[in-house]
Amino acid sequence: MQFINTILFAAAALASMANADNIVKFVNQDEVPKTVVFTANAGLAPIDDLALGGLEVTPQPFPDGWAGNWYTYSEGTSREPGMLGEVNFQGFAGATYFDVSGIVKPDDAEGVKILYPTSDENTNSGCQTSGSEYCANQYNVWDDVATVSTDSTELTCLVGIVSSAKKQRRHARHFVMA
């Protein structure tokens, strides 16, 4: 009976993932491959690590009501949390809540940079600056008021180092879809 329950639970979880309208498009702004590591809030479905090639855009579906965070680490480096992308899909009043957090490792220059609704990159959290520069548009200490909300269920997350000297924000359309 335990085996059948496990199969039914797994099937329900996969169906939930397949039907989810919640998407984060991960945009790697540099040529270094990265791995995205997800941490779900307690009791929510885990999400497997995501391989993200250099200069690549890879969409990741999320189950309804998923809340948690992610970080990236670059190929050849250790698997340690850095800058975090945080999201709560179908949160209070059905909205999507999100932010970039520098609380864990504010000097992470290669990880999560900016998070925004794909349809509105002006409503965002995070900065393109390197990890050594202060960013007022993200969580920097535990009680910052930095969470942003949207009705959209499709977000874009920029990671990596912008190669241009100007460090202008890059949009997903500048990259190849995986």
C-alpha distance (Angstrom), angle and dihedral (degrees) to the residues before:
residue distance angle dihedral
M1 . . .
Q2 3.83 . .
F3 3.80 89.6 .
I4 3.82 92.4 52.4
N5 3.82 91.1 47.4
T6 3.80 89.6 50.9
I7 3.81 91.3 49.8
L8 3.82 91.9 48.7
F9 3.81 91.7 47.8
A10 3.82 91.6 49.2
A11 3.81 91.8 47.8
A12 3.80 91.1 50.2
A13 3.80 91.1 49.1
L14 3.81 92.0 49.7
A15 3.80 91.5 47.4
S16 3.79 89.3 50.9
M17 3.81 90.5 52.3
A18 3.82 92.6 46.0
N19 3.81 92.3 51.8
A20 3.78 97.1 42.4
D21 3.78 116.6 121.0
N22 3.79 89.8 -166.4
I23 3.80 111.6 107.1
V24 3.79 135.4 169.3
K25 3.81 114.8 -165.7
F26 3.79 107.7 -150.1
V27 3.81 112.0 -150.5
N28 3.80 116.9 -164.8
Q29 3.82 105.4 -154.6
D30 3.80 95.6 -167.3
E31 3.81 138.2 48.1
V32 3.82 95.9 -106.4
P33 3.83 113.6 104.0
K34 3.78 113.8 -124.8
T35 3.77 139.5 -167.9
V36 3.80 120.1 -135.5
V37 3.82 112.7 -146.1
F38 3.82 117.9 -160.2
T39 3.81 127.8 -155.7
A40 3.80 116.3 -168.8
N41 3.79 122.0 -154.3
A42 3.80 113.7 -102.9
G43 3.79 113.9 -65.8
L44 3.81 95.9 14.0
A45 3.81 128.2 114.7
P46 3.80 115.6 -82.8
I47 3.80 118.9 -125.0
D48 3.80 121.1 -145.4
D49 3.80 120.8 -119.9
L50 3.80 113.9 -85.3
A51 3.82 123.0 -136.7
L52 3.80 110.7 -139.8
G53 3.79 117.2 -168.8
G54 3.78 124.4 -146.8
L55 3.83 114.4 -75.6
E56 3.80 88.8 0.4
V57 3.81 135.9 135.9
T58 3.80 115.4 -145.5
P59 3.81 123.5 178.3
Q60 3.81 118.5 -142.9
P61 3.83 120.7 -163.2
F62 3.81 119.8 -142.6
P63 3.82 128.2 -159.9
D64 3.80 119.9 -109.4
G65 3.80 112.0 -81.5
W66 3.81 93.3 13.8
A67 3.80 115.4 160.5
G68 3.77 127.2 179.5
N69 3.78 142.4 84.4
W70 3.79 145.1 -95.6
Y71 3.76 141.0 -154.5
T72 3.78 134.0 -172.2
Y73 3.74 134.5 -134.4
S74 3.79 125.4 -164.1
E75 3.78 124.7 -119.6
G76 3.80 109.2 -88.0
T77 3.82 95.1 25.2
S78 3.79 130.9 96.7
R79 3.79 123.4 -88.7
E80 3.81 98.7 -106.2
P81 3.81 129.0 142.6
G82 3.79 115.0 -104.2
M83 3.78 131.6 158.6
L84 3.80 108.5 -2.8
G85 3.77 133.0 -139.4
E86 3.80 108.7 -152.5
V87 3.80 128.2 -166.7
N88 3.79 142.3 171.1
F89 3.81 112.7 -167.7
Q90 3.82 116.4 -158.4
G91 3.80 91.2 8.6
F92 3.80 126.2 154.4
A93 3.83 110.4 -10.1
G94 3.82 89.0 0.6
A95 3.82 94.1 -71.4
T96 3.80 127.7 138.4
Y97 3.82 113.3 -118.6
F98 3.81 121.0 -162.4
D99 3.78 145.0 162.3
V100 3.79 145.0 160.6
S101 3.78 114.2 -115.9
G102 3.79 128.0 -156.4
I103 3.80 93.8 178.5
V104 3.82 96.6 103.8
K105 3.82 99.6 44.4
P106 3.81 114.1 -5.2
D107 3.81 92.9 177.8
D108 3.83 93.3 63.4
A109 3.82 102.1 124.7
E110 3.83 97.5 173.7
G111 3.80 103.9 46.9
V112 3.80 135.8 70.5
K113 3.80 112.4 -11.2
I114 3.81 113.0 165.7
L115 3.81 135.2 5.0
Y116 3.81 123.1 -166.8
P117 3.81 143.3 149.1
T118 3.81 105.8 -83.9
S119 3.82 90.3 -128.4
D120 3.83 94.3 49.9
E121 3.79 117.1 35.0
N122 3.81 91.0 173.6
T123 3.82 90.6 69.9
N124 3.78 96.4 69.9
S125 3.76 148.9 135.7
G126 3.79 125.3 -142.4
C127 3.80 137.5 28.9
Q128 3.80 139.8 -107.2
T129 3.80 91.2 -129.5
S130 3.77 120.4 115.8
G131 3.77 119.0 -95.9
S132 3.81 91.4 -98.7
E133 3.82 94.2 62.4
Y134 3.81 124.3 80.1
C135 3.82 116.3 -110.2
A136 3.80 116.5 -161.5
N137 3.84 92.0 -171.7
Q138 3.83 96.9 72.7
Y139 3.79 142.9 48.6
N140 3.80 107.9 -71.5
V141 3.82 100.6 159.4
W142 3.80 129.5 22.5
D143 3.83 97.2 -98.3
D144 3.82 100.1 43.8
V145 3.78 115.4 132.6
A146 3.78 96.9 -130.2
T147 3.81 108.9 126.2
V148 3.79 115.8 119.5
S149 3.81 126.0 -158.7
T150 3.78 134.0 -153.4
D151 3.79 140.2 169.0
S152 3.81 88.6 -130.0
T153 3.79 120.8 102.2
E154 3.80 93.8 -163.5
L155 3.79 117.4 81.4
T156 3.80 134.0 175.6
C157 3.80 121.1 -142.0
L158 3.81 118.8 -163.2
V159 3.81 115.2 -153.9
G160 3.77 133.9 174.9
I161 3.76 134.3 31.0
V162 3.80 121.0 -48.5
S163 3.79 107.4 -126.7
S164 3.81 96.6 -148.3
A165 3.79 119.1 94.1
K166 3.80 90.4 -128.6
K167 3.82 93.2 58.0
Q168 3.77 91.2 -144.9
R169 3.80 118.8 176.5
R170 3.78 111.4 -90.5
H171 3.78 123.1 -145.4
A172 3.80 126.2 -142.8
R173 3.82 89.6 -111.8
H174 3.83 88.6 70.1
F175 3.78 91.9 66.7
V176 3.80 138.9 62.1
M177 3.81 116.3 -100.1
A178 3.81 112.1 -123.9
